[in-house]
Amino acid sequence: MPRKRFLSPFTWPVLSFLVVIALGAALLSLPASWQRGVSISPIDASFLATSAVCVTGLSPVDISAVLSPFGKGVLLCLIQIGGLGVMTYTSIIFLLWRSNVPFNSREAVSQALLWGDFSLAAFLRQILGLVFGIEGVAAFLLWLHDPVFFYPFSALFHAVSAFCNAGFALSTINLGLFRDDLTVNLIIAFSVILGGIGFGVLRELLGICTGGRMGAPVRRLSRFSRMVLKTSLMLIVLGWALMFAIEFSRGSEARTLAGGTDLAITMFFHSVVARTAGFSTIDIATLGDATLLVLMMLMFIGGAPGSCAGGIKVVTFRVLVGYIAAQFKGDHQIVLEGRGVTAENVTRALTLFFIYSLLVGVSVFLLTITEDGILTGRDGPSPSLLRLLFEEVSALGTVGLSVDMTQDLSSCGKGLIIISMFAGRVGILSLLMAVQSMRAKKPYSVAEAQLPIG
């Protein structure tokens, strides 16, 4: 295989993530990363490094009890690197050292972050200012609100974990201590939302708020940004309403004003974080099956393109909904935000949905084998299909919510989840294009024929 194909702009992100994950796993395997008297197996170190770089939040160990201050610092760096993307940092290094960016890095960053032409140097400066500014403000507000739990490092860790949509928390019960704390819920929720709407949307919002002096020089939101914000808001409100109605009907909370208010706060928080961040203020395993299905729907869709979020992305979801609506209406064109959608966009959306669904199905099938004791002969009850499906969707969507089974996974099961987290973070289409770029294009096409469908 020619070196040019192997190191194409589409393979750079994949290789970069692999290198950082390997380095993170090596650092987390060092005794300096562990608390005294405990250790981490190589598979758990690899799992944790992948989860951090892929900003997922699933963990096979209790990081608050197992990792040392050095290990938590390593984890924080991996989350930050994974959130912004390895290629962004690579481009920054080239900018500082050579005052320019190689074409491969430029195209990779463009494809990953904005899908368009832009001044990369100005873009990177604006993004770093936005990211570190938002994380800094969130960390300061958390520390100001509760300086005991959110001491300086803890406040910074949770702010970075929230904006990067990672969902790691320095507590055995995640954020369970703050279930009814509206301030903490809002700070974390809005940090997750800002990290999940995409860097391009953030630049436009900054440009509008500053009159074009900072961010993108625009006076109104673009069609893409309007689509992202409207769809994100709709999904948050819909998920919030459905989960609140289901859990209230189940009697999860006392039917009083106080109980209803606490439940409303809890369900709003989880409707937000289910989009891509694995924070939780309750034990997810106590929720009803219908609520878990709503959470899986939100995890499957995810956030916006060019963001810290995973999933098939909100724009893909809008295109799919538009495609189905057009089929029912008999329209030959999908119209979103006053403009038609190209056939290439429709094909990509359908391909992504099909491959994503196929990966979920195949992974769950393999998990039923690895976790049922078929390969190891392990005794004991097997996890339900719904729990395995929830874990897989959470991993592939880089969310990090779990129904208390991550730590109980077998080594083979952890390996499958590692692959899912990596595929979800790098992107299914990116992986597909990376594989395609390493193959020579066929110089011919075969005659077409009609087939009976349906």
Secondary structure, 3 states (H helix, E strand, C coil): CCHHHHCCCCCHHHHHHHHHHHHHHHHHCCHHHECCCCCCCHHHHHHHHHHHHCCCCCCCCCHHHHECHHHHHHHHHHHHHHHHCHHHHHHHHHHHHHCCCCHHHHHHHHHHHCCCCCCHHHHHHHHHHHHHHHHHHHHHHHHHHCCCCCCHHHHHHHHHHHHCCCCCCCCCCCCHHHCCCHHHHHHHHHHHHHHHCCHHHHHHHHHHHCCCCCCCCCCCCCHHHHHHHHHHHHHHHHHHHHHHHHHHHHCCCCCCHHHHHHHHHHHHHHHHHCCCCCCCCCCHHHCCHHHHHHHHHHHHHCCCCCCCCCCCCHHHHHHHHHHHHHHHHCCCCCEECCEECCHHHHHHHHHHHHHHHHHHHHHHHHHHHHCCCCCCCCCCCCCCHHHHHHHHHHHHCCCCCCCCCHHHCCHHHHHHHHHHHHHHHHCHHHHHHHHHHCCCCCCCCCCCCCCCCC
